[in-house]
Amino acid sequence: MPAHRLPPGAFISGTITAFGEPTVLNSSDYVQSFALSDDLRTVAAARHVDVYYNWSLYGIETGRRGADTPLCHHEYDPDGVAFYGDGTKVAAASAWPLGKP
């Protein structure tokens, strides 16, 4: 099924006629934030692993995790994740822990 692009602020409405088989991307870790790529083929997620948050990239069609690397220590919650530029880069916004400058 090809991905479709919608303009910013657009939404889909109508009657749901069917769902495909669900794909579970992660069933074992806490996911703090995530983003879909513009082509709707990739999900970037900041997931809690031990004392760190990791970047994880998942393929929507396969459900497989690709890139997976430490992002930040758990006290710096990644509050937002976004694809940017040509869609090959991912950014995260993280808050300072309470009581820190």
N, C-alpha and C positions, 0 to 999 in steps of 0.2 A: 504494500500500500504506500503510495507516494506521500511525502509530507507536504502540507499546504501552509503557505504563509498568510498570516492575517496582519492587517495594519495595526499599529499601536492603538490600544483602546478598544479594539474590536472584540466581539464575543460571538459564540456560537449558540444558537437557540433552535428548538425544535423537539420533536418526539424521538426518544431513544428507541431504536428498533432492535439493536443487538450489541453485545459486548464481545470482544475477542477474548481469548484466554489471557488471564492476568500474568504479568511478569513481575516477580518479586526481586527487587534489586538488592535489598539488604534486609534480612530478618533477624540479625543478631546484635546490631549496634544502634546506639542512639544517634539519629541524624539531626543535627542542629539546624542546618539550612541547606537548600539545594536550588538549582536553576536548570532550566531546559535550554538547550542550544536553539538558535533561530530556526534551524532545519528540523527540529524536534527529533533528532536521532541520538543525542547524547544528553546525559544528566551529569552535572557536577554536584557532588555532595560533600559537605563537611561533616564527618561522622566521628563520634567519640570512641577512641580506642585506648584503653589503659589510661594514661595521664595526658594523652595528646588528642588533638583533633587531626584527622587525616583528610587530605584531599582524596576523593575517589571519583573516577570517571566511569560511567556505565554506558554501554550501548543499549539503546531502547529495544531494538529488534532482537538482540541476543540475550540481554539481561546480564551479560558478562562484565565484570569489573576489569577495566584496563589500568590506567595509571592509578597508583595508590601510594601516597607519600605523606610524611608528617607535615602539618600546616602550622600548628601552634600548640603551646601548652594549654591544658584544659581551663586554666583560670582566665584565659583570653578568649571568651566565647566568640566564635565567628558568627556574627549576627546576620550577615548577608553574603550571598555568593552570586556572581553574575558572569556571563560570557561577554566579551567585548572585542572591539576591533573587527577583524574578519572572522571571528568566531572560534579562533584557535587558541585564544588566551582566556584565562579565568582569573577573576579577582575576588578577594574576600574583604569584608569590613569586619573589624574586630574591636571589641570594647576593652578598655583597660579594666583590670580588676578593681574592686572597691578598695579605697584606701591607698591606691597607688597614684603617682602623678600622671 
